[in-house]
Amino acid sequence: MTTKRLASKCVIVTGAGQGIGAVYVRALAAEGASLAICDLKDPTRTREELSSSGTRVLSGSVDITDAAAVSAFIARSEKELGPTDVLVNNAALFGPLTKRSFLEIPAEEWDRVMSVNTRGVVEFVKAVVPGMKRNDGGKIVNIASTTVYSGTPFMMHYVASKGAVIAMTRVMARELGEYRITVNCISPGLIMNEAESSSVDQNTFAAQTFDPDTLARVMGARSLKRQQYSRDLIGPLLFLATSDSDFMTGQTIIVDGGAIFR
């Protein structure tokens, strides 16, 4: 019988109510993890699906920029599921954004993207670190984007926020290493939603429609000439969430079919 790599482990996943986040939690559950999942809207459907298959799971509606709400969710998770072993910072703001020149991005929209995509990550890390220290270690997996490397135009606030996630990952790794807490990052490329013919950001279910020429150009830049799907991220995620990556920290894994080499 194959041992499940996350048996007896508690994993927290943000932005887990739908899209890529829901794919993540199914994969983590299959490896035996207990799960605390949150989203801006309560991910009830995902929780019920996991619970029906025998997974220990709790869910909640959490604004990741609200420090008090984040702390309350972590406290509830620790009380019901035990110490946090893994945090996956998946939630981010992308889908509702309008593509436009940085010269035209309203200040309020810029601040909101930065607040959600950067400070939201920090709030969750700050909330789980005390428990991880008491537990003599843990794993934090942040989600960035390959837009950082390509300088994708007309989304400067989003691109800048994901660049900050990579930078924060490195700082966190330096500061938390002495506590046996690893901090790593995944940078996906453009992901297609298996259920639709539209693309989705790695953090949301909200679809961004791209014309065939754009999609062809994206695939043409890849060494592996096919669309990228959410399932392509499961292997890297499980690698970073399990003991397979115990001596790795501060790193960013690019998963984009070989379009960008760093």
C-alpha positions as CSV (number, residue, x, y, z in Angstrom):
1,M,0.0,0.0,0.0
2,T,1.4,3.4,-1.0
3,T,1.9,5.8,1.9
4,K,0.2,9.2,1.4
5,R,2.8,11.9,1.6
6,L,0.6,14.3,3.6
7,A,-1.1,11.9,5.9
8,S,-1.6,13.6,9.4
9,K,-0.6,17.0,7.9
10,C,-2.8,20.1,8.0
11,V,-2.7,22.3,4.9
12,I,-4.2,25.7,4.6
13,V,-5.1,26.9,1.0
14,T,-6.4,30.4,0.2
15,G,-8.5,31.1,-2.8
16,A,-9.7,27.5,-2.7
17,G,-13.3,27.9,-3.6
18,Q,-13.0,27.4,-7.3
19,G,-10.6,27.3,-10.2
20,I,-7.0,26.4,-9.6
21,G,-7.4,26.6,-5.9
22,A,-10.0,23.8,-6.0
23,V,-7.7,21.7,-8.1
24,Y,-4.9,22.2,-5.5
25,V,-7.1,21.1,-2.6
26,R,-8.3,17.9,-4.4
27,A,-4.7,16.9,-5.0
28,L,-3.6,17.7,-1.4
29,A,-6.6,15.7,-0.1
30,A,-5.6,12.7,-2.3
31,E,-2.3,12.8,-0.5
32,G,-4.0,12.5,2.9
33,A,-4.0,16.1,4.1
34,S,-6.5,17.6,6.4
35,L,-7.5,20.9,4.9
36,A,-8.5,24.4,6.0
37,I,-9.8,26.2,2.9
38,C,-10.9,29.8,2.4
39,D,-12.0,32.2,-0.2
40,L,-13.7,35.6,-0.3
41,K,-16.9,33.7,-0.7
42,D,-17.3,30.6,1.5
43,P,-16.1,27.6,-0.5
44,T,-19.0,25.4,0.7
45,R,-19.2,23.3,-2.5
46,T,-15.5,22.5,-2.4
47,R,-15.7,21.7,1.3
48,E,-18.7,19.4,0.8
49,E,-17.0,17.6,-2.1
50,L,-13.9,16.9,0.0
51,S,-15.8,16.0,3.1
52,S,-17.9,13.4,1.2
53,S,-14.7,11.6,0.1
54,G,-13.6,11.3,3.7
55,T,-11.2,14.3,4.0
56,R,-11.1,16.3,7.2
57,V,-11.9,19.8,6.0
58,L,-13.1,23.1,7.3
59,S,-13.9,26.2,5.3
60,G,-14.5,29.9,5.7
61,S,-15.1,33.2,4.0
62,V,-12.0,35.3,4.6
63,D,-10.9,38.7,3.3
64,I,-7.1,38.0,3.2
65,T,-6.3,41.6,3.7
66,D,-8.2,41.6,7.1
67,A,-5.6,40.7,9.7
68,A,-8.2,39.9,12.4
69,A,-10.2,37.7,10.0
70,V,-7.1,35.8,8.9
71,S,-6.0,35.3,12.5
72,A,-9.4,34.0,13.5
73,F,-9.4,31.5,10.6
74,I,-6.0,30.2,11.6
75,A,-7.0,29.9,15.2
76,R,-10.1,27.9,14.2
77,S,-8.0,25.7,12.0
78,E,-5.4,25.0,14.7
79,K,-8.2,24.2,17.2
80,E,-10.1,21.8,14.9
81,L,-7.4,20.3,12.7
82,G,-4.2,20.8,14.7
83,P,-0.9,22.7,13.9
84,T,-0.5,24.1,10.4
85,D,2.1,22.1,8.4
86,V,1.7,23.8,5.0
87,L,0.3,27.1,3.8
88,V,-0.5,27.6,0.1
89,N,-1.0,31.3,-0.7
90,N,-3.1,31.0,-3.8
91,A,-5.7,33.8,-3.5
92,A,-5.1,36.9,-5.7
93,L,-7.0,39.5,-7.6
94,F,-6.9,39.1,-11.4
95,G,-10.1,38.1,-13.1
96,P,-12.1,41.4,-12.7
97,L,-9.2,43.6,-13.8
98,T,-9.4,45.5,-17.1
99,K,-6.4,45.5,-19.4
100,R,-5.1,49.0,-19.9
101,S,-1.9,51.0,-20.0
102,F,-0.3,51.7,-16.6
103,L,-0.9,55.4,-17.5
104,E,-4.6,54.8,-17.1
105,I,-4.8,52.5,-14.0
106,P,-6.7,54.3,-11.3
107,A,-4.9,54.7,-8.0
108,E,-7.7,52.9,-6.1
109,E,-7.4,49.9,-8.4
110,W,-3.6,49.9,-8.0
111,D,-3.8,49.9,-4.3
112,R,-6.5,47.2,-4.2
113,V,-4.4,44.8,-6.3
114,M,-1.3,45.4,-4.2
115,S,-3.2,45.0,-1.0
116,V,-4.8,41.7,-2.0
117,N,-1.8,40.2,-3.9
118,T,1.0,41.2,-1.6
119,R,-0.3,42.1,1.9
120,G,-2.8,39.3,1.8
121,V,0.2,36.9,1.5
122,V,2.0,38.5,4.3
123,E,-1.1,38.4,6.6
124,F,-1.5,34.7,6.2
125,V,2.3,34.0,6.7
126,K,2.3,36.2,9.8
127,A,-0.7,34.2,11.2
128,V,0.7,30.7,10.6
129,V,4.4,31.3,11.6
130,P,3.9,31.2,15.4
131,G,2.3,27.8,15.2
132,M,4.9,26.5,12.7
133,K,7.7,27.7,15.1
134,R,6.0,25.7,18.0
135,N,5.7,22.7,15.6
136,D,9.4,22.9,14.7
137,G,8.9,23.7,11.1
138,G,6.5,24.1,8.2
139,K,6.2,24.8,4.5
140,I,4.9,27.9,2.8
141,V,4.1,27.9,-0.9
142,N,3.5,31.2,-2.6
143,I,2.0,31.6,-6.1
144,A,3.4,34.1,-8.5
145,S,3.2,34.3,-12.3
146,T,5.5,34.2,-15.4
147,T,4.2,37.7,-16.3
148,V,6.9,38.9,-14.0
149,Y,9.6,37.6,-16.4
150,S,7.9,38.6,-19.6
151,G,6.8,42.0,-18.5
152,T,3.3,41.4,-19.8
153,P,1.8,44.8,-20.9
154,F,-1.5,46.4,-19.8
155,M,-1.5,44.7,-16.4
156,M,1.3,46.5,-14.6
157,H,-0.2,46.4,-11.1
158,Y,-0.8,42.7,-11.4
159,V,2.7,42.0,-12.8
160,A,4.3,44.2,-10.1
161,S,2.3,42.5,-7.3
162,K,3.5,39.0,-8.5
163,G,7.1,40.3,-8.7
164,A,6.7,41.4,-5.1
165,V,5.5,37.9,-4.2
166,I,8.8,36.4,-5.6
167,A,10.8,39.0,-3.7
168,M,8.9,38.4,-0.5
169,T,9.4,34.7,-0.9
170,R,13.2,35.2,-0.8
171,V,13.0,37.5,2.3
172,M,10.7,35.1,4.1
173,A,13.0,32.2,3.4
174,R,16.0,34.1,4.8
175,E,14.1,35.1,8.0
176,L,12.3,31.8,8.7
177,G,15.0,29.3,7.8
178,E,16.4,29.0,11.3
179,Y,12.9,27.8,12.4
180,R,12.9,25.0,9.7
181,I,10.2,26.8,7.8
182,T,10.8,26.6,4.0
183,V,9.3,29.3,1.7
184,N,9.1,28.6,-2.0
185,C,7.1,29.9,-5.0
186,I,5.5,28.6,-8.1
187,S,5.2,30.8,-11.2
188,P,2.7,29.4,-13.7
189,G,2.3,30.4,-17.3
190,L,-1.1,31.1,-19.0
191,I,-3.4,28.3,-17.9
192,M,-6.5,27.0,-19.8
193,N,-9.6,26.1,-17.9
194,E,-10.4,22.5,-18.9
195,A,-14.1,23.2,-18.8
196,E,-14.0,26.1,-21.2
197,S,-12.2,27.4,-24.2
198,S,-10.9,30.4,-22.3
199,S,-7.8,31.1,-20.3
200,V,-7.8,31.6,-16.5
201,D,-5.3,33.1,-14.2
202,Q,-3.7,30.6,-11.8
203,N,-5.4,32.2,-8.8
204,T,-9.0,32.7,-10.0
205,F,-11.8,31.1,-11.9
206,A,-12.7,34.3,-13.7
207,A,-11.9,33.8,-17.4
208,Q,-9.9,36.2,-19.6
209,T,-10.8,35.6,-23.2
210,F,-7.9,35.6,-25.7
211,D,-8.1,35.6,-29.4
212,P,-6.6,32.6,-31.3
213,D,-3.6,34.6,-32.5
214,T,-2.7,35.4,-28.9
215,L,-3.0,31.8,-27.8
216,A,-1.0,30.6,-30.8
217,R,1.7,33.1,-29.9
218,V,1.8,31.9,-26.3
219,M,2.1,28.3,-27.4
220,G,4.6,29.1,-30.0
221,A,7.0,30.5,-27.3
222,R,6.8,27.3,-25.4
223,S,9.3,24.4,-25.8
224,L,6.3,22.1,-25.2
225,K,3.8,23.0,-27.8
226,R,0.5,22.6,-26.0
227,Q,-1.9,24.4,-23.8
228,Q,-1.1,24.5,-20.1
229,Y,-3.7,23.2,-17.7
230,S,-4.2,23.4,-13.9
231,R,-3.2,19.7,-13.6
232,D,0.3,20.7,-14.7
233,L,0.8,22.5,-11.4
234,I,0.0,19.5,-9.1
235,G,3.4,17.9,-9.3
236,P,5.3,21.1,-8.4
237,L,2.8,21.9,-5.6
238,L,3.1,18.5,-4.0
239,F,6.9,18.6,-4.3
240,L,7.0,21.9,-2.4
241,A,4.4,20.8,0.2
242,T,6.0,17.5,1.1
243,S,9.3,16.3,2.6
244,D,10.6,15.9,-1.0
245,S,11.7,19.6,-0.8
246,D,13.0,19.8,2.7
247,F,16.4,21.3,1.8
248,M,15.0,23.8,-0.7
249,T,13.9,27.3,0.2
250,G,13.7,30.8,-1.4
251,Q,13.3,29.3,-4.8
252,T,10.7,29.9,-7.6
253,I,9.7,27.1,-9.9
254,I,8.6,28.2,-13.3
255,V,5.9,26.0,-14.8
256,D,5.1,27.2,-18.3
257,G,6.1,24.5,-20.8
258,G,9.6,26.0,-21.3
259,A,8.7,29.4,-22.5
260,I,10.9,31.3,-20.1
261,F,14.3,30.1,-18.8
262,R,15.7,31.6,-15.6
